[in-house]
Every structure is written in C-alpha cells, then in structure tokens.
Amino acid sequence: MSAGLIVVIVVAVIVLAFVARSVRVIPQSRVGIVQRLGRYHRTAESGLTFIIPLVDKMLPKTDLREQVVSFQPQAVITNDNVGIQISAVVYYQIIDPRAAEYEVANLTVAMEQITQTNLRNVIGNLTLDETLVSRDEINAKLRAVLDEVTEKWGVRITRVEIKEIIPPHDIQQAMEKQMQAERNRRAAILTAEGDKRAAILKAEGEKESAILKAQGEREAAVLRAEGEAEAYRKLQRAQIEMAGALFERLHTSDLSAEALRYLYLMTLPKIAEGEANKLFVVPSELQDLAGAVGSLAAGAKMASGGRDGLSDSSRED
C-alpha cells in the first residue's frame, strides 16, 4: 500500500470523525446550550444542528416540558406549637434554558430548599385545624412565593400541592375520638329528628283518623235519621190510606154512631203498633166514649152490689 493511499484514508477518517462530532440531533421539546471556548454561544433548538468540534461544546439537553418534583416529608411547627410532617409536590417548567443553566447550580435542590423554607413560614402562621382545612390557601401562597424566587432562574412554577399532612400520633388519636364523637352527635340528632317526625306523623294520623271517624258517625246518624223519617212518612201514608179505606167502607155501611166509635176504638191499637210512632193523640170522641163505658161499668158494679145485698138479707131471714 502506497503512502499516498494511507494519507487519503487517514484524511477521510478525520473528516468523518469531524462530521460526526459536528452534527447533533435535538429531540422535540428540548434545547441544547452551545458553549464556544467555555462561554455561552447560543441555544440550539430541536432538530438538526451543527457545532465546531474542539471549539464548541453542547451541554446536556434541557427539557422544556412541564416537570414534577416530589419532596420528602419535613417537620414544621404550627402556630399553636404542634409539630407535624408535611410533604409537597411542585410542578414547574423551564422557560429560559440559559438562565436555568447559568443562574443556579442545582435547580432541583434549590427548589426543594426554597419550598421547605417557605412552607415553614406559611405553616407557622396557621393553627393545626387551619392547616388541615386550608390546603388551597397554602398551595396558593407557596406558588406565589416560589414563582417570584425562581423567575430569575428561568423557571415558572405552574402548581404547588400539599401531598400529605401527618400530625403526631397522639393528635391523630384525639382527632379520631373527636370525629367519632361528632359522628355520634350527628347520629343522635338524626335519630331525634326522626323520632320527632314520626311522632308528628303519628299525631297527624290519629287526628285525621278521629276526624274521619267523627265524620263517619255524623253521616251515619244523618242517614239513620233520614231512614227513620222516611219510614215514618211511609207508615203515615199507609195509615192514611188504611184510614181512608176504612172511612170509605164505614161511610157506605149502615152502622150506628156507637158501633162506629167501637170500631174506631178497635182500630187505634193497630195504628199505634209502628216503631216510628212516638206521640199518639186520642180524639175527643174517644174520650166521650171512654166516659160512657166508664159510666156503664159503674152502673153495672152498683147493680151487682145491690143484688149481693138482697141475697144476704134473704139468707138472714
């Protein structure tokens, strides 16, 4: 192999190595910081880009997508001197790759420290009860503080979430007892309200039942009275028809006045047999007839007494 061919091969290898080190492919949503002779030169966007080997250097690619970092629980003290453990989750996005690379040495560690510091400040102004029920307020305050601090780092804080709040064990037991007592109280209130409602419904039912019963008795009494009145009217009509028929027959017969009175006297008990007859009026003619019968009875008694006296005197003689 000649020396010229060897030189050509060496030059070709050098060129290929130079080209390979010059070409960079950057994925979507990522950028590369290019340094020239140790200083910032430019920010390479996604796609195909070229650098000068031995002169330019591309730093590790920076991800522009929203990222999340979770911090371990840390001890904080509330305003009422209760020590609790709180863990937080921070969502952020790099909007200035140059600042994120050159303004802070370790972005994740810096964000964790600033989050812990501000979390202690926020929780220190709240009591335990307020801390447990004010997560949204705590998240908003932390986000505002972190966004202001990390702005010069080229980072935008999109969201901060309190992941977990862990009170001391004795506080947890007290809270469980309080919760159980509250549940018992609510159960007792619901039971009392149910009993009250049941008593009201029962009283209303008894009231409506009594009203309906009274209405039923009233309607039954009205119906009985109407039935008795109708029966009385029918009986009166029957008696009138019977009396009319009797008087018609008597009018056509040839009887004396005494016989007519006697027949009328025999008819009266049949007229008074109806249950609806509460009052019966005796005619004046009947009273006269009764007086005549009484006189006859008295005369008969006197006559009987006279005969007895005569008999006794005859026996004495």
HELIX and SHEET records of a PDB file:
HELIX    1   1 ALA A    3  SER A   22  1                                  20    
HELIX    2   2 PRO A   97  TYR A  102  1                                   6    
HELIX    3   3 LEU A  107  GLY A  124  1                                  18    
HELIX    4   4 LEU A  128  VAL A  133  1                                   6    
HELIX    5   5 ARG A  135  THR A  150  1                                  16    
HELIX    6   6 GLU A  151  TRP A  153  5                                   3    
HELIX    7   7 HIS A  169  THR A  252  1                                  84    
HELIX    8   8 ALA A  257  ILE A  271  1                                  15    
HELIX    9   9 SER A  284  GLU A  316  1                                  33    
SHEET    1   A 2 VAL A  23  ILE A  26  0                                        
SHEET    2   A 2 GLY A  47  PHE A  50 -1                                        
SHEET    1   B 3 ARG A  39  ALA A  44  0                                        
SHEET    2   B 3 ARG A  30  ARG A  36 -1                                        
SHEET    3   B 3 ASP A  56  MET A  58 -1                                        
SHEET    1   C 3 ARG A  39  ALA A  44  0                                        
SHEET    2   C 3 ARG A  30  ARG A  36 -1                                        
SHEET    3   C 3 THR A  62  ASP A  63 -1                                        
SHEET    1   D 3 GLN A  67  SER A  70  0                                        
SHEET    2   D 3 GLY A  83  ILE A  94 -1                                        
SHEET    3   D 3 GLN A  74  ILE A  77 -1                                        
SHEET    1   E 3 GLN A  67  SER A  70  0                                        
SHEET    2   E 3 GLY A  83  ILE A  94 -1                                        
SHEET    3   E 3 VAL A 155  ILE A 166 -1                                        
END                                                                             
